[in-house]
Amino acid sequence: MDLIPADTRDSAMLGDVEALYVSSFPDGLRAPFSDLFQDDVTVAVIDGAVAGLAVSRDLADTPWVFLRYFAVATRGRGLGTVLWRQLCHRWAAQHRSRVLLDVEDPDEADIDRDEQTLRRRRISFYERLGVQVLPIRDYAPPHQAATHRLRLLAAGTHAASTAPLPAAHLQDIVLAVYRHRYGLPADHPAVHRTLRSSGLLDPERPQV
Ligand SMILES: CC(C)(COP(=O)(O)OP(=O)(O)OC[C@H]1O[C@@H](n2cnc3c(N)ncnc32)[C@H](O)[C@@H]1OP(=O)(O)O)[C@@H](O)C(=O)NCCC(=O)NCCS
């Protein structure tokens, strides 16, 4: 598997990437395809064919990267695992120490059993790779899927760790993701609600 940046001049490749994107994510979770190119669009290629997609963004003044979209063309055959490992290797080489992402919450009320199973399998996939589901509550960024509850996940890019993150790190992660992924300042009500529900309000930080 080779990882290459999406070439916006290569219309054949872009067509395949868009087809993978559209088939991997439901309407409510998809930004317009052209919006993806505000971020880093990495294409996994096997034997000349598009085999996977990762859309990520460096979180500005932090050493972290946010994984916005991640998908493979053939599921259940280990491609997702290979792509994840190669991405982490690359981010580590770029001095990105941690990858953050959000996924739909399997414990959301009013989802059917199939949807719940899908969401649990997705989280199991990430947990097997050493990704932690963070103890963050009421995480509700403005999003196409505003009606869906999300969970925030994190992993080290150098080595998987299951050690719980200290509260100060959790607070920094919440603030960085809201600000640099979703454009929300620390004093936004959604940010405040997440920090309060997660027991992370810090009276020393006047901006919160
Ligand atoms: C999630 C995904 C990247 C995993 O890649 P993969 O190559 O299928 O995964 P692997 O073969 O390495 O591992 C298999 C595991 O992936 C998960 N998985 C497989 N198919 C899945 C699917 N359709 N949806 C969610 N998780 C899936 C399961 O945990 C599975 O293990 P299980 O069969 O024991 O339940 C891939 O299924 C995919 O592209 N899904 C659609 C897009 C998506 O949900 N992306 C993640 C959120 S950004």
The ligand as an SDF file (V2000), in Angstrom:
LIG
                    3D

 48 50  0  0  0  0  0  0  0  0999 V2000
  -13.7600    1.1910    9.7140 C   0  0  0  0  0  0  0  0  0  0  0  0
  -12.8870    0.6600    8.5740 C   0  0  0  0  0  0  0  0  0  0  0  0
  -11.8610    1.7270    8.1390 C   0  0  0  0  0  0  0  0  0  0  0  0
  -12.1510   -0.5840    9.0690 C   0  0  0  0  0  0  0  0  0  0  0  0
  -11.3140   -1.0740    8.0490 O   0  0  0  0  0  0  0  0  0  0  0  0
  -11.3080   -2.6560    7.6900 P   0  0  0  0  0  0  0  0  0  0  0  0
  -10.2310   -2.9000    6.6830 O   0  0  0  0  0  0  0  0  0  0  0  0
  -12.6810   -3.0730    7.3660 O   0  0  0  0  0  0  0  0  0  0  0  0
  -10.8600   -3.2330    9.1020 O   0  0  0  0  0  0  0  0  0  0  0  0
   -9.9900   -4.5160    9.3740 P   0  0  0  0  0  0  0  0  0  0  0  0
  -10.2480   -5.5670    8.3350 O   0  0  0  0  0  0  0  0  0  0  0  0
   -8.5750   -4.1010    9.5980 O   0  0  0  0  0  0  0  0  0  0  0  0
  -10.6210   -4.9480   10.7410 O   0  0  0  0  0  0  0  0  0  0  0  0
  -11.9360   -5.4660   10.7340 C   0  0  0  0  0  0  0  0  0  0  0  0
  -12.7460   -4.7360   11.7650 C   0  0  0  0  0  0  0  0  0  0  0  0
  -13.1040   -3.4560   11.2960 O   0  0  0  0  0  0  0  0  0  0  0  0
  -14.4150   -3.1390   11.7630 C   0  0  0  0  0  0  0  0  0  0  0  0
  -15.3050   -3.0560   10.6220 N   0  0  0  0  0  0  0  0  0  0  0  0
  -15.3460   -3.8330    9.5360 C   0  0  0  0  0  0  0  0  0  0  0  0
  -16.3270   -3.4360    8.7130 N   0  0  0  0  0  0  0  0  0  0  0  0
  -16.8940   -2.3780    9.2840 C   0  0  0  0  0  0  0  0  0  0  0  0
  -17.9430   -1.5180    8.9140 C   0  0  0  0  0  0  0  0  0  0  0  0
  -18.6330   -1.6560    7.7950 N   0  0  0  0  0  0  0  0  0  0  0  0
  -18.2270   -0.4980    9.7260 N   0  0  0  0  0  0  0  0  0  0  0  0
  -17.5720   -0.3410   10.8790 C   0  0  0  0  0  0  0  0  0  0  0  0
  -16.5830   -1.1360   11.2910 N   0  0  0  0  0  0  0  0  0  0  0  0
  -16.2400   -2.1390   10.4850 C   0  0  0  0  0  0  0  0  0  0  0  0
  -14.8260   -4.2440   12.6780 C   0  0  0  0  0  0  0  0  0  0  0  0
  -14.3530   -3.9600   13.9930 O   0  0  0  0  0  0  0  0  0  0  0  0
  -14.0550   -5.4130   12.0990 C   0  0  0  0  0  0  0  0  0  0  0  0
  -13.8630   -6.4240   13.0210 O   0  0  0  0  0  0  0  0  0  0  0  0
  -15.0460   -7.5080   13.2400 P   0  0  0  0  0  0  0  0  0  0  0  0
  -15.3620   -8.0480   11.8790 O   0  0  0  0  0  0  0  0  0  0  0  0
  -14.4120   -8.4970   14.1650 O   0  0  0  0  0  0  0  0  0  0  0  0
  -16.2190   -6.7940   13.8270 O   0  0  0  0  0  0  0  0  0  0  0  0
  -13.7370    0.2390    7.3410 C   0  0  0  0  0  0  0  0  0  0  0  0
  -14.6660   -0.7010    7.7450 O   0  0  0  0  0  0  0  0  0  0  0  0
  -14.4440    1.3780    6.6300 C   0  0  0  0  0  0  0  0  0  0  0  0
  -13.8950    1.9700    5.6840 O   0  0  0  0  0  0  0  0  0  0  0  0
  -15.6840    1.7260    7.0710 N   0  0  0  0  0  0  0  0  0  0  0  0
  -16.4740    2.7880    6.4700 C   0  0  0  0  0  0  0  0  0  0  0  0
  -15.9990    4.1580    6.8920 C   0  0  0  0  0  0  0  0  0  0  0  0
  -15.9030    4.2980    8.4110 C   0  0  0  0  0  0  0  0  0  0  0  0
  -16.7780    3.8780    9.1500 O   0  0  0  0  0  0  0  0  0  0  0  0
  -14.7930    4.9140    8.8560 N   0  0  0  0  0  0  0  0  0  0  0  0
  -14.5110    5.1040   10.2790 C   0  0  0  0  0  0  0  0  0  0  0  0
  -15.0860    6.3310   10.8340 C   0  0  0  0  0  0  0  0  0  0  0  0
  -14.2270    7.7900   10.2810 S   0  0  0  0  0  0  0  0  0  0  0  0
  1  2  1  0
  2  3  1  0
  2  4  1  0
  2 36  1  0
  4  5  1  0
  5  6  1  0
  6  7  2  0
  6  8  1  0
  6  9  1  0
  9 10  1  0
 10 11  2  0
 10 12  1  0
 10 13  1  0
 13 14  1  0
 14 15  1  0
 15 16  1  0
 15 30  1  0
 16 17  1  0
 17 18  1  0
 17 28  1  0
 18 19  1  0
 18 27  1  0
 19 20  2  0
 20 21  1  0
 21 22  1  0
 21 27  2  0
 22 23  1  0
 22 24  2  0
 24 25  1  0
 25 26  2  0
 26 27  1  0
 28 29  1  0
 28 30  1  0
 30 31  1  0
 31 32  1  0
 32 33  2  0
 32 34  1  0
 32 35  1  0
 36 37  1  0
 36 38  1  0
 38 39  2  0
 38 40  1  0
 40 41  1  0
 41 42  1  0
 42 43  1  0
 43 44  2  0
 43 45  1  0
 45 46  1  0
 46 47  1  0
 47 48  1  0
M  END
$$$$
